[in-house]
């Protein structure tokens, strides 16, 4: 029997980044990122399109900022580059 390809509803099969699956809703992504140790939501910088967080770590690097946006999906700036 041929293997079926994952659909946009099969988030677990599609992968993701920082425990946020591709296609996750804005609200759910905010919850997931907010649960990371040391991460604080930045309401001042966030807007209708982009969500910003300060602090936390990624791959053992201290993080200055994490951003979630429709165009970039997820990005981070290490403290060493801020």
N, C-alpha and C positions, 0 to 999 in steps of 0.2 A: 504494500500500500504506500503511495507517495506521501511524503511529509508535507503538511500544509504550512503555508507561510504565515507568520504572525500578522495579525491585523492591528489597527490602532487601538482596539479594545484589549489586546493582550499586552498590557504594560510590562508585566514581569518578563516577557520574552523579548521586548524591544530594547531593554537596557535603560541607562540613565546616567546620572552623575550626582555624586554626593547624596546618595540614597533617594534621589528624586527621579522617578521614571519619566521618560519622555512622554509628553502628553498629559502630565498631571495638571490638575486645575491650579489656578493661582492660589486659592485659599489653602488647598492641601499642601502645595509646595511651601507656602509660608509656615504652616504648622511643622512640616518636616525639618526645615532649616532652623526654625526657632528652637527645636529640641536639642540641637547640637550644643555641646558644652561651650560656654563662654560667648555664645552668639546673642546679640541684642538687635532687635528690629529698629531701624532708623526711620521713624515716621517723617522726620523733617526732610530727608532726601528722597524718600519714596514718592511716587506719583501714580497716576492712573495706569501707566504702562510698565514702569520699572519699580522693583522692590529692592531695597537696600538693607543690609545688615552690617553690623560692626562686630569685630572680634571672632574668636574661635580659632580652629586649626584646620588645615587641609594637608594631608600627607606629611604630618609632623612639622609643618611650617606654621608659624603664627600668622594669622590673617588679619589684615587691616579692614578689608571690606569684601562682602559677598554681594553680588547683584543677580537678580532674576529679571529677565526681560524677554518679551516675545522674539526679539531679533537675535539676541545672544544666548538665550536660554539661561545658562548659569555661568558666572565668571567669578574670579576672586583675585584680589591683589595681596600678595604677601607683605607683611610688615617691612621686610627688607627693601621693598621697592616703593613704599609709600612716602 
